């Protein structure tokens, strides 16, 4: 398995961004497992939002409002 040094810088940034979203979803009441599963299920949407410049806070807020 590749380590962080082998990952593309954009992918590293996306993973860190998703980690921040995950923390915010957990703070809002989701379990860690629920937050991870949701991010995995909606990976394409989260990736699009990352590249469009949405902050983790905005993405988490939008996710919570859509549920």
N, CA, C and O atoms as a Tripos MOL2 file, in Angstrom:
@<TRIPOS>MOLECULE
protein
  268   267    67     0     0
PROTEIN
NO_CHARGES

@<TRIPOS>ATOM
      1 N           0.8420   -1.1840    0.0000 N.3       1 UNK1
      2 CA          0.0000    0.0000    0.0000 C.3       1 UNK1
      3 C           0.8870    1.2470    0.0000 C.2       1 UNK1
      4 O           1.9280    1.2790    0.6560 O.2       1 UNK1
      5 N           0.4700    2.2490   -0.7280 N.am      2 UNK2
      6 CA          1.2370    3.4850   -0.8330 C.3       2 UNK2
      7 C           1.1800    4.2620    0.4760 C.2       2 UNK2
      8 O           0.1620    4.2770    1.1690 O.2       2 UNK2
      9 N           2.2890    4.9000    0.7940 N.am      3 UNK3
     10 CA          2.2590    5.7680    1.9700 C.3       3 UNK3
     11 C           2.0090    7.1960    1.5130 C.2       3 UNK3
     12 O           1.9560    7.4700    0.3140 O.2       3 UNK3
     13 N           1.8580    8.0950    2.4600 N.am      4 UNK4
     14 CA          1.5100    9.4870    2.1440 C.3       4 UNK4
     15 C           2.5120   10.1360    1.1950 C.2       4 UNK4
     16 O           2.1290   10.9750    0.3790 O.2       4 UNK4
     17 N           3.7740    9.7670    1.2850 N.am      5 UNK5
     18 CA          4.7970   10.3680    0.4370 C.3       5 UNK5
     19 C           4.6160    9.9760   -1.0270 C.2       5 UNK5
     20 O           5.0570   10.6920   -1.9270 O.2       5 UNK5
     21 N           3.9600    8.8300   -1.2640 N.am      6 UNK6
     22 CA          3.7540    8.3500   -2.6260 C.3       6 UNK6
     23 C           2.4920    8.9230   -3.2730 C.2       6 UNK6
     24 O           2.3000    8.7770   -4.4800 O.2       6 UNK6
     25 N           1.6430    9.5630   -2.4990 N.am      7 UNK7
     26 CA          0.3870   10.0790   -3.0190 C.3       7 UNK7
     27 C           0.5760   11.4270   -3.6930 C.2       7 UNK7
     28 O           1.4130   12.2330   -3.2850 O.2       7 UNK7
     29 N          -0.2060   11.6520   -4.7160 N.am      8 UNK8
     30 CA         -0.2520   12.9290   -5.4180 C.3       8 UNK8
     31 C          -0.6240   14.0260   -4.4130 C.2       8 UNK8
     32 O          -1.4690   13.7920   -3.5480 O.2       8 UNK8
     33 N          -0.0310   15.1910   -4.5020 N.am      9 UNK9
     34 CA         -0.3520   16.2780   -3.5590 C.3       9 UNK9
     35 C          -1.8380   16.6560   -3.5440 C.2       9 UNK9
     36 O          -2.3890   16.9720   -2.4900 O.2       9 UNK9
     37 N          -2.4820   16.6230   -4.7120 N.am     10 UNK10
     38 CA         -3.9200   16.9230   -4.7520 C.3      10 UNK10
     39 C          -4.7170   15.8740   -3.9850 C.2      10 UNK10
     40 O          -5.6670   16.2010   -3.2750 O.2      10 UNK10
     41 N          -4.3270   14.6200   -4.1310 N.am     11 UNK11
     42 CA         -5.0230   13.5500   -3.4110 C.3      11 UNK11
     43 C          -4.7860   13.6840   -1.9070 C.2      11 UNK11
     44 O          -5.7030   13.4670   -1.1140 O.2      11 UNK11
     45 N          -3.5820   14.0330   -1.5170 N.am     12 UNK12
     46 CA         -3.2920   14.2580   -0.1000 C.3      12 UNK12
     47 C          -4.1840   15.3660    0.4500 C.2      12 UNK12
     48 O          -4.7320   15.2400    1.5450 O.2      12 UNK12
     49 N          -4.3270   16.4450   -0.3050 N.am     13 UNK13
     50 CA         -5.1510   17.5740    0.1330 C.3      13 UNK13
     51 C          -6.6220   17.1670    0.2140 C.2      13 UNK13
     52 O          -7.3150   17.5470    1.1570 O.2      13 UNK13
     53 N          -7.1000   16.4040   -0.7580 N.am     14 UNK14
     54 CA         -8.4850   15.9300   -0.7450 C.3      14 UNK14
     55 C          -8.7430   15.0370    0.4610 C.2      14 UNK14
     56 O          -9.7710   15.1750    1.1240 O.2      14 UNK14
     57 N          -7.8280   14.1310    0.7500 N.am     15 UNK15
     58 CA         -7.9950   13.2410    1.9010 C.3      15 UNK15
     59 C          -8.0080   14.0230    3.2150 C.2      15 UNK15
     60 O          -8.7930   13.7160    4.1120 O.2      15 UNK15
     61 N          -7.1520   15.0200    3.3290 N.am     16 UNK16
     62 CA         -7.1310   15.8570    4.5360 C.3      16 UNK16
     63 C          -8.4360   16.6360    4.6580 C.2      16 UNK16
     64 O          -8.9850   16.7630    5.7530 O.2      16 UNK16
     65 N          -8.9330   17.1560    3.5400 N.am     17 UNK17
     66 CA        -10.1910   17.9070    3.5040 C.3      17 UNK17
     67 C         -11.3430   17.0120    3.9470 C.2      17 UNK17
     68 O         -12.1800   17.4220    4.7510 O.2      17 UNK17
     69 N         -11.3830   15.7820    3.4180 N.am     18 UNK18
     70 CA        -12.4330   14.8320    3.8140 C.3      18 UNK18
     71 C         -12.3190   14.4810    5.2970 C.2      18 UNK18
     72 O         -13.3300   14.2620    5.9640 O.2      18 UNK18
     73 N         -11.1070   14.4280    5.8050 N.am     19 UNK19
     74 CA        -10.9100   14.1860    7.2310 C.3      19 UNK19
     75 C         -11.5180   15.2890    8.0730 C.2      19 UNK19
     76 O         -12.0870   15.0300    9.1330 O.2      19 UNK19
     77 N         -11.3970   16.5200    7.6010 N.am     20 UNK20
     78 CA        -12.0030   17.6520    8.3120 C.3      20 UNK20
     79 C         -13.5320   17.5620    8.2590 C.2      20 UNK20
     80 O         -14.2070   17.8090    9.2580 O.2      20 UNK20
     81 N         -14.0710   17.2080    7.0910 N.am     21 UNK21
     82 CA        -15.5230   17.0360    6.9680 C.3      21 UNK21
     83 C         -15.9840   15.9510    7.9280 C.2      21 UNK21
     84 O         -16.9890   16.1140    8.6190 O.2      21 UNK21
     85 N         -15.2540   14.8510    7.9720 N.am     22 UNK22
     86 CA        -15.5840   13.7340    8.8580 C.3      22 UNK22
     87 C         -15.6630   14.1980   10.3140 C.2      22 UNK22
     88 O         -16.6150   13.8660   11.0200 O.2      22 UNK22
     89 N         -14.6800   14.9540   10.7570 N.am     23 UNK23
     90 CA        -14.6730   15.4710   12.1360 C.3      23 UNK23
     91 C         -15.9090   16.3280   12.4020 C.2      23 UNK23
     92 O         -16.5200   16.2350   13.4660 O.2      23 UNK23
     93 N         -16.2680   17.1580   11.4300 N.am     24 UNK24
     94 CA        -17.4290   18.0390   11.6090 C.3      24 UNK24
     95 C         -18.7320   17.2400   11.6560 C.2      24 UNK24
     96 O         -19.6340   17.5760   12.4230 O.2      24 UNK24
     97 N         -18.8360   16.2000   10.8530 N.am     25 UNK25
     98 CA        -20.0330   15.3590   10.8940 C.3      25 UNK25
     99 C         -20.1490   14.6410   12.2430 C.2      25 UNK25
    100 O         -21.2450   14.4960   12.7840 O.2      25 UNK25
    101 N         -19.0230   14.1990   12.7700 N.am     26 UNK26
    102 CA        -19.0190   13.5460   14.0830 C.3      26 UNK26
    103 C         -19.4010   14.5540   15.1660 C.2      26 UNK26
    104 O         -20.1670   14.2210   16.0700 O.2      26 UNK26
    105 N         -18.8860   15.7630   15.0920 N.am     27 UNK27
    106 CA        -19.2430   16.8000   16.0610 C.3      27 UNK27
    107 C         -20.7340   17.1120   16.0140 C.2      27 UNK27
    108 O         -21.3260   17.5110   17.0170 O.2      27 UNK27
    109 N         -21.3350   16.9280   14.8390 N.am     28 UNK28
    110 CA        -22.7670   17.2080   14.6730 C.3      28 UNK28
    111 C         -23.6380   16.0400   15.1180 C.2      28 UNK28
    112 O         -24.8650   16.1440   15.1040 O.2      28 UNK28
    113 N         -23.0160   14.9250   15.5130 N.am     29 UNK29
    114 CA        -23.7910   13.8180   16.0670 C.3      29 UNK29
    115 C         -23.6900   12.4920   15.3490 C.2      29 UNK29
    116 O         -24.2230   11.4960   15.8380 O.2      29 UNK29
    117 N         -23.0270   12.4420   14.2110 N.am     30 UNK30
    118 CA        -22.8540   11.1670   13.5200 C.3      30 UNK30
    119 C         -21.7740   10.3540   14.2280 C.2      30 UNK30
    120 O         -20.8570   10.9130   14.8310 O.2      30 UNK30
    121 N         -21.8900    9.0400   14.1500 N.am     31 UNK31
    122 CA        -20.7980    8.2150   14.6530 C.3      31 UNK31
    123 C         -19.6640    8.2850   13.6340 C.2      31 UNK31
    124 O         -19.8800    8.6650   12.4840 O.2      31 UNK31
    125 N         -18.4710    7.9230   14.0540 N.am     32 UNK32
    126 CA        -17.3310    7.9290   13.1410 C.3      32 UNK32
    127 C         -17.6120    7.0000   11.9620 C.2      32 UNK32
    128 O         -17.3080    7.3380   10.8180 O.2      32 UNK32
    129 N         -18.1820    5.8480   12.2350 N.am     33 UNK33
    130 CA        -18.5120    4.8910   11.1740 C.3      33 UNK33
    131 C         -19.5400    5.4760   10.2020 C.2      33 UNK33
    132 O         -19.3970    5.3230    8.9890 O.2      33 UNK33
    133 N         -20.5580    6.1330   10.7140 N.am     34 UNK34
    134 CA        -21.5750    6.7530    9.8600 C.3      34 UNK34
    135 C         -20.9620    7.8360    8.9760 C.2      34 UNK34
    136 O         -21.2620    7.9180    7.7850 O.2      34 UNK34
    137 N         -20.1090    8.6580    9.5620 N.am     35 UNK35
    138 CA        -19.4770    9.7360    8.7990 C.3      35 UNK35
    139 C         -18.5980    9.1710    7.6930 C.2      35 UNK35
    140 O         -18.6450    9.6480    6.5590 O.2      35 UNK35
    141 N         -17.7990    8.1620    8.0120 N.am     36 UNK36
    142 CA        -16.9220    7.5600    7.0030 C.3      36 UNK36
    143 C         -17.7240    6.9110    5.8860 C.2      36 UNK36
    144 O         -17.4070    7.0690    4.7070 O.2      36 UNK36
    145 N         -18.7640    6.1790    6.2660 N.am     37 UNK37
    146 CA        -19.5990    5.5070    5.2720 C.3      37 UNK37
    147 C         -20.2720    6.5280    4.3490 C.2      37 UNK37
    148 O         -20.3280    6.3370    3.1340 O.2      37 UNK37
    149 N         -20.7720    7.5940    4.9330 N.am     38 UNK38
    150 CA        -21.4280    8.6310    4.1380 C.3      38 UNK38
    151 C         -20.4550    9.2740    3.1580 C.2      38 UNK38
    152 O         -20.7930    9.4720    1.9910 O.2      38 UNK38
    153 N         -19.2610    9.5990    3.6180 N.am     39 UNK39
    154 CA        -18.2650   10.2200    2.7510 C.3      39 UNK39
    155 C         -17.8770    9.2560    1.6310 C.2      39 UNK39
    156 O         -17.7090    9.6750    0.4860 O.2      39 UNK39
    157 N         -17.7340    7.9750    1.9490 N.am     40 UNK40
    158 CA        -17.4090    6.9890    0.9210 C.3      40 UNK40
    159 C         -18.5350    6.8710   -0.1040 C.2      40 UNK40
    160 O         -18.2760    6.8010   -1.3050 O.2      40 UNK40
    161 N         -19.7710    6.8480    0.3620 N.am     41 UNK41
    162 CA        -20.9210    6.7280   -0.5470 C.3      41 UNK41
    163 C         -21.0540    7.9500   -1.4550 C.2      41 UNK41
    164 O         -21.4810    7.8320   -2.6030 O.2      41 UNK41
    165 N         -20.6930    9.1010   -0.9460 N.am     42 UNK42
    166 CA        -20.8370   10.3600   -1.6810 C.3      42 UNK42
    167 C         -19.4780   10.9050   -2.1380 C.2      42 UNK42
    168 O         -19.3070   12.1150   -2.2870 O.2      42 UNK42
    169 N         -18.5270   10.0120   -2.3560 N.am     43 UNK43
    170 CA        -17.1550   10.4160   -2.6840 C.3      43 UNK43
    171 C         -17.0960   11.3360   -3.8990 C.2      43 UNK43
    172 O         -16.3390   12.3070   -3.9010 O.2      43 UNK43
    173 N         -17.8730   11.0470   -4.9140 N.am     44 UNK44
    174 CA        -17.8440   11.8860   -6.1190 C.3      44 UNK44
    175 C         -18.3180   13.3090   -5.7980 C.2      44 UNK44
    176 O         -17.7080   14.2840   -6.2360 O.2      44 UNK44
    177 N         -19.4030   13.4180   -5.0350 N.am     45 UNK45
    178 CA        -19.9150   14.7350   -4.6650 C.3      45 UNK45
    179 C         -18.8890   15.5020   -3.8430 C.2      45 UNK45
    180 O         -18.6310   16.6770   -4.1030 O.2      45 UNK45
    181 N         -18.2980   14.8300   -2.8380 N.am     46 UNK46
    182 CA        -17.3000   15.4870   -1.9980 C.3      46 UNK46
    183 C         -16.0830   15.9120   -2.8200 C.2      46 UNK46
    184 O         -15.5410   16.9970   -2.6080 O.2      46 UNK46
    185 N         -15.6590   15.0720   -3.7450 N.am     47 UNK47
    186 CA        -14.5200   15.4210   -4.6010 C.3      47 UNK47
    187 C         -14.8370   16.6630   -5.4270 C.2      47 UNK47
    188 O         -14.0130   17.5700   -5.5400 O.2      47 UNK47
    189 N         -16.0260   16.6950   -5.9990 N.am     48 UNK48
    190 CA        -16.4340   17.8730   -6.7770 C.3      48 UNK48
    191 C         -16.4190   19.1270   -5.9160 C.2      48 UNK48
    192 O         -15.9300   20.1730   -6.3420 O.2      48 UNK48
    193 N         -16.9510   19.0220   -4.7110 N.am     49 UNK49
    194 CA        -17.0200   20.1950   -3.8340 C.3      49 UNK49
    195 C         -15.6230   20.6690   -3.4260 C.2      49 UNK49
    196 O         -15.3720   21.8700   -3.3260 O.2      49 UNK49
    197 N         -14.7330   19.7280   -3.1940 N.am     50 UNK50
    198 CA        -13.3480   20.0700   -2.8600 C.3      50 UNK50
    199 C         -12.7150   20.8780   -3.9880 C.2      50 UNK50
    200 O         -12.1280   21.9340   -3.7490 O.2      50 UNK50
    201 N         -12.8370   20.3800   -5.2150 N.am     51 UNK51
    202 CA        -12.2070   21.0510   -6.3540 C.3      51 UNK51
    203 C         -12.9090   22.3580   -6.7240 C.2      51 UNK51
    204 O         -12.3140   23.2150   -7.3780 O.2      51 UNK51
    205 N         -14.1650   22.5160   -6.3120 N.am     52 UNK52
    206 CA        -14.8690   23.7750   -6.5490 C.3      52 UNK52
    207 C         -14.5810   24.8140   -5.4650 C.2      52 UNK52
    208 O         -15.0400   25.9520   -5.5530 O.2      52 UNK52
    209 N         -13.8200   24.4190   -4.4450 N.am     53 UNK53
    210 CA        -13.3900   25.3600   -3.4210 C.3      53 UNK53
    211 C         -14.2650   25.4360   -2.1850 C.2      53 UNK53
    212 O         -14.1060   26.3500   -1.3770 O.2      53 UNK53
    213 N         -15.1880   24.4960   -2.0180 N.am     54 UNK54
    214 CA        -16.0310   24.5020   -0.8230 C.3      54 UNK54
    215 C         -15.1700   24.1750    0.3950 C.2      54 UNK54
    216 O         -14.2860   23.3210    0.3260 O.2      54 UNK54
    217 N         -15.4250   24.8400    1.4810 N.am     55 UNK55
    218 CA        -14.6980   24.5550    2.7150 C.3      55 UNK55
    219 C         -15.2710   23.2830    3.3420 C.2      55 UNK55
    220 O         -16.4000   22.8990    3.0340 O.2      55 UNK55
    221 N         -14.5100   22.6290    4.2140 N.am     56 UNK56
    222 CA        -15.0520   21.4680    4.9110 C.3      56 UNK56
    223 C         -16.3170   21.8210    5.7040 C.2      56 UNK56
    224 O         -17.2520   21.0230    5.7790 O.2      56 UNK56
    225 N         -16.3380   23.0110    6.2880 N.am     57 UNK57
    226 CA        -17.4930   23.4490    7.0560 C.3      57 UNK57
    227 C         -18.7260   23.5580    6.1680 C.2      57 UNK57
    228 O         -19.8140   23.1310    6.5540 O.2      57 UNK57
    229 N         -18.5550   24.1280    4.9800 N.am     58 UNK58
    230 CA        -19.6680   24.2630    4.0440 C.3      58 UNK58
    231 C         -20.1590   22.8940    3.5760 C.2      58 UNK58
    232 O         -21.3640   22.6640    3.4740 O.2      58 UNK58
    233 N         -19.2300   21.9940    3.2930 N.am     59 UNK59
    234 CA        -19.6030   20.6560    2.8340 C.3      59 UNK59
    235 C         -20.3470   19.8910    3.9250 C.2      59 UNK59
    236 O         -21.3400   19.2200    3.6410 O.2      59 UNK59
    237 N         -19.8830   19.9840    5.1540 N.am     60 UNK60
    238 CA        -20.5580   19.3050    6.2620 C.3      60 UNK60
    239 C         -21.9480   19.8890    6.4700 C.2      60 UNK60
    240 O         -22.9140   19.1490    6.6560 O.2      60 UNK60
    241 N         -22.0510   21.2010    6.4390 N.am     61 UNK61
    242 CA        -23.3410   21.8650    6.6200 C.3      61 UNK61
    243 C         -24.3210   21.4380    5.5220 C.2      61 UNK61
    244 O         -25.4750   21.1140    5.8020 O.2      61 UNK61
    245 N         -23.8550   21.4410    4.2910 N.am     62 UNK62
    246 CA        -24.6980   21.0260    3.1640 C.3      62 UNK62
    247 C         -25.1210   19.5710    3.3240 C.2      62 UNK62
    248 O         -26.2710   19.2270    3.0530 O.2      62 UNK62
    249 N         -24.2100   18.7220    3.7580 N.am     63 UNK63
    250 CA        -24.5210   17.3100    3.9660 C.3      63 UNK63
    251 C         -25.5890   17.1400    5.0280 C.2      63 UNK63
    252 O         -26.5190   16.3510    4.8620 O.2      63 UNK63
    253 N         -25.4590   17.8680    6.1060 N.am     64 UNK64
    254 CA        -26.4310   17.7570    7.1900 C.3      64 UNK64
    255 C         -27.7880   18.3000    6.7720 C.2      64 UNK64
    256 O         -28.8140   17.7730    7.2040 O.2      64 UNK64
    257 N         -27.8230   19.3280    5.9520 N.am     65 UNK65
    258 CA        -29.0890   19.8950    5.4880 C.3      65 UNK65
    259 C         -29.7830   19.0050    4.4720 C.2      65 UNK65
    260 O         -31.0080   19.0410    4.3530 O.2      65 UNK65
    261 N         -29.0190   18.2060    3.7390 N.am     66 UNK66
    262 CA        -29.5830   17.3410    2.7060 C.3      66 UNK66
    263 C         -30.1470   16.0460    3.2590 C.2      66 UNK66
    264 O         -30.8480   15.3260    2.5470 O.2      66 UNK66
    265 N         -29.8590   15.7420    4.4940 N.am     67 UNK67
    266 CA        -30.3150   14.4640    5.0540 C.3      67 UNK67
    267 C         -31.6780   14.5860    5.6640 C.2      67 UNK67
    268 O         -32.2130   13.6050    6.1810 O.2      67 UNK67
@<TRIPOS>BOND
     1     1     2 1
     2     2     3 1
     3     3     4 2
     4     3     5 am
     5     5     6 1
     6     6     7 1
     7     7     8 2
     8     7     9 am
     9     9    10 1
    10    10    11 1
    11    11    12 2
    12    11    13 am
    13    13    14 1
    14    14    15 1
    15    15    16 2
    16    15    17 am
    17    17    18 1
    18    18    19 1
    19    19    20 2
    20    19    21 am
    21    21    22 1
    22    22    23 1
    23    23    24 2
    24    23    25 am
    25    25    26 1
    26    26    27 1
    27    27    28 2
    28    27    29 am
    29    29    30 1
    30    30    31 1
    31    31    32 2
    32    31    33 am
    33    33    34 1
    34    34    35 1
    35    35    36 2
    36    35    37 am
    37    37    38 1
    38    38    39 1
    39    39    40 2
    40    39    41 am
    41    41    42 1
    42    42    43 1
    43    43    44 2
    44    43    45 am
    45    45    46 1
    46    46    47 1
    47    47    48 2
    48    47    49 am
    49    49    50 1
    50    50    51 1
    51    51    52 2
    52    51    53 am
    53    53    54 1
    54    54    55 1
    55    55    56 2
    56    55    57 am
    57    57    58 1
    58    58    59 1
    59    59    60 2
    60    59    61 am
    61    61    62 1
    62    62    63 1
    63    63    64 2
    64    63    65 am
    65    65    66 1
    66    66    67 1
    67    67    68 2
    68    67    69 am
    69    69    70 1
    70    70    71 1
    71    71    72 2
    72    71    73 am
    73    73    74 1
    74    74    75 1
    75    75    76 2
    76    75    77 am
    77    77    78 1
    78    78    79 1
    79    79    80 2
    80    79    81 am
    81    81    82 1
    82    82    83 1
    83    83    84 2
    84    83    85 am
    85    85    86 1
    86    86    87 1
    87    87    88 2
    88    87    89 am
    89    89    90 1
    90    90    91 1
    91    91    92 2
    92    91    93 am
    93    93    94 1
    94    94    95 1
    95    95    96 2
    96    95    97 am
    97    97    98 1
    98    98    99 1
    99    99   100 2
   100    99   101 am
   101   101   102 1
   102   102   103 1
   103   103   104 2
   104   103   105 am
   105   105   106 1
   106   106   107 1
   107   107   108 2
   108   107   109 am
   109   109   110 1
   110   110   111 1
   111   111   112 2
   112   111   113 am
   113   113   114 1
   114   114   115 1
   115   115   116 2
   116   115   117 am
   117   117   118 1
   118   118   119 1
   119   119   120 2
   120   119   121 am
   121   121   122 1
   122   122   123 1
   123   123   124 2
   124   123   125 am
   125   125   126 1
   126   126   127 1
   127   127   128 2
   128   127   129 am
   129   129   130 1
   130   130   131 1
   131   131   132 2
   132   131   133 am
   133   133   134 1
   134   134   135 1
   135   135   136 2
   136   135   137 am
   137   137   138 1
   138   138   139 1
   139   139   140 2
   140   139   141 am
   141   141   142 1
   142   142   143 1
   143   143   144 2
   144   143   145 am
   145   145   146 1
   146   146   147 1
   147   147   148 2
   148   147   149 am
   149   149   150 1
   150   150   151 1
   151   151   152 2
   152   151   153 am
   153   153   154 1
   154   154   155 1
   155   155   156 2
   156   155   157 am
   157   157   158 1
   158   158   159 1
   159   159   160 2
   160   159   161 am
   161   161   162 1
   162   162   163 1
   163   163   164 2
   164   163   165 am
   165   165   166 1
   166   166   167 1
   167   167   168 2
   168   167   169 am
   169   169   170 1
   170   170   171 1
   171   171   172 2
   172   171   173 am
   173   173   174 1
   174   174   175 1
   175   175   176 2
   176   175   177 am
   177   177   178 1
   178   178   179 1
   179   179   180 2
   180   179   181 am
   181   181   182 1
   182   182   183 1
   183   183   184 2
   184   183   185 am
   185   185   186 1
   186   186   187 1
   187   187   188 2
   188   187   189 am
   189   189   190 1
   190   190   191 1
   191   191   192 2
   192   191   193 am
   193   193   194 1
   194   194   195 1
   195   195   196 2
   196   195   197 am
   197   197   198 1
   198   198   199 1
   199   199   200 2
   200   199   201 am
   201   201   202 1
   202   202   203 1
   203   203   204 2
   204   203   205 am
   205   205   206 1
   206   206   207 1
   207   207   208 2
   208   207   209 am
   209   209   210 1
   210   210   211 1
   211   211   212 2
   212   211   213 am
   213   213   214 1
   214   214   215 1
   215   215   216 2
   216   215   217 am
   217   217   218 1
   218   218   219 1
   219   219   220 2
   220   219   221 am
   221   221   222 1
   222   222   223 1
   223   223   224 2
   224   223   225 am
   225   225   226 1
   226   226   227 1
   227   227   228 2
   228   227   229 am
   229   229   230 1
   230   230   231 1
   231   231   232 2
   232   231   233 am
   233   233   234 1
   234   234   235 1
   235   235   236 2
   236   235   237 am
   237   237   238 1
   238   238   239 1
   239   239   240 2
   240   239   241 am
   241   241   242 1
   242   242   243 1
   243   243   244 2
   244   243   245 am
   245   245   246 1
   246   246   247 1
   247   247   248 2
   248   247   249 am
   249   249   250 1
   250   250   251 1
   251   251   252 2
   252   251   253 am
   253   253   254 1
   254   254   255 1
   255   255   256 2
   256   255   257 am
   257   257   258 1
   258   258   259 1
   259   259   260 2
   260   259   261 am
   261   261   262 1
   262   262   263 1
   263   263   264 2
   264   263   265 am
   265   265   266 1
   266   266   267 1
   267   267   268 2
@<TRIPOS>SUBSTRUCTURE
     1 UNK1         2 RESIDUE 1 A UNK
     2 UNK2         6 RESIDUE 1 A UNK
     3 UNK3        10 RESIDUE 1 A UNK
     4 UNK4        14 RESIDUE 1 A UNK
     5 UNK5        18 RESIDUE 1 A UNK
     6 UNK6        22 RESIDUE 1 A UNK
     7 UNK7        26 RESIDUE 1 A UNK
     8 UNK8        30 RESIDUE 1 A UNK
     9 UNK9        34 RESIDUE 1 A UNK
    10 UNK10       38 RESIDUE 1 A UNK
    11 UNK11       42 RESIDUE 1 A UNK
    12 UNK12       46 RESIDUE 1 A UNK
    13 UNK13       50 RESIDUE 1 A UNK
    14 UNK14       54 RESIDUE 1 A UNK
    15 UNK15       58 RESIDUE 1 A UNK
    16 UNK16       62 RESIDUE 1 A UNK
    17 UNK17       66 RESIDUE 1 A UNK
    18 UNK18       70 RESIDUE 1 A UNK
    19 UNK19       74 RESIDUE 1 A UNK
    20 UNK20       78 RESIDUE 1 A UNK
    21 UNK21       82 RESIDUE 1 A UNK
    22 UNK22       86 RESIDUE 1 A UNK
    23 UNK23       90 RESIDUE 1 A UNK
    24 UNK24       94 RESIDUE 1 A UNK
    25 UNK25       98 RESIDUE 1 A UNK
    26 UNK26      102 RESIDUE 1 A UNK
    27 UNK27      106 RESIDUE 1 A UNK
    28 UNK28      110 RESIDUE 1 A UNK
    29 UNK29      114 RESIDUE 1 A UNK
    30 UNK30      118 RESIDUE 1 A UNK
    31 UNK31      122 RESIDUE 1 A UNK
    32 UNK32      126 RESIDUE 1 A UNK
    33 UNK33      130 RESIDUE 1 A UNK
    34 UNK34      134 RESIDUE 1 A UNK
    35 UNK35      138 RESIDUE 1 A UNK
    36 UNK36      142 RESIDUE 1 A UNK
    37 UNK37      146 RESIDUE 1 A UNK
    38 UNK38      150 RESIDUE 1 A UNK
    39 UNK39      154 RESIDUE 1 A UNK
    40 UNK40      158 RESIDUE 1 A UNK
    41 UNK41      162 RESIDUE 1 A UNK
    42 UNK42      166 RESIDUE 1 A UNK
    43 UNK43      170 RESIDUE 1 A UNK
    44 UNK44      174 RESIDUE 1 A UNK
    45 UNK45      178 RESIDUE 1 A UNK
    46 UNK46      182 RESIDUE 1 A UNK
    47 UNK47      186 RESIDUE 1 A UNK
    48 UNK48      190 RESIDUE 1 A UNK
    49 UNK49      194 RESIDUE 1 A UNK
    50 UNK50      198 RESIDUE 1 A UNK
    51 UNK51      202 RESIDUE 1 A UNK
    52 UNK52      206 RESIDUE 1 A UNK
    53 UNK53      210 RESIDUE 1 A UNK
    54 UNK54      214 RESIDUE 1 A UNK
    55 UNK55      218 RESIDUE 1 A UNK
    56 UNK56      222 RESIDUE 1 A UNK
    57 UNK57      226 RESIDUE 1 A UNK
    58 UNK58      230 RESIDUE 1 A UNK
    59 UNK59      234 RESIDUE 1 A UNK
    60 UNK60      238 RESIDUE 1 A UNK
    61 UNK61      242 RESIDUE 1 A UNK
    62 UNK62      246 RESIDUE 1 A UNK
    63 UNK63      250 RESIDUE 1 A UNK
    64 UNK64      254 RESIDUE 1 A UNK
    65 UNK65      258 RESIDUE 1 A UNK
    66 UNK66      262 RESIDUE 1 A UNK
    67 UNK67      266 RESIDUE 1 A UNK
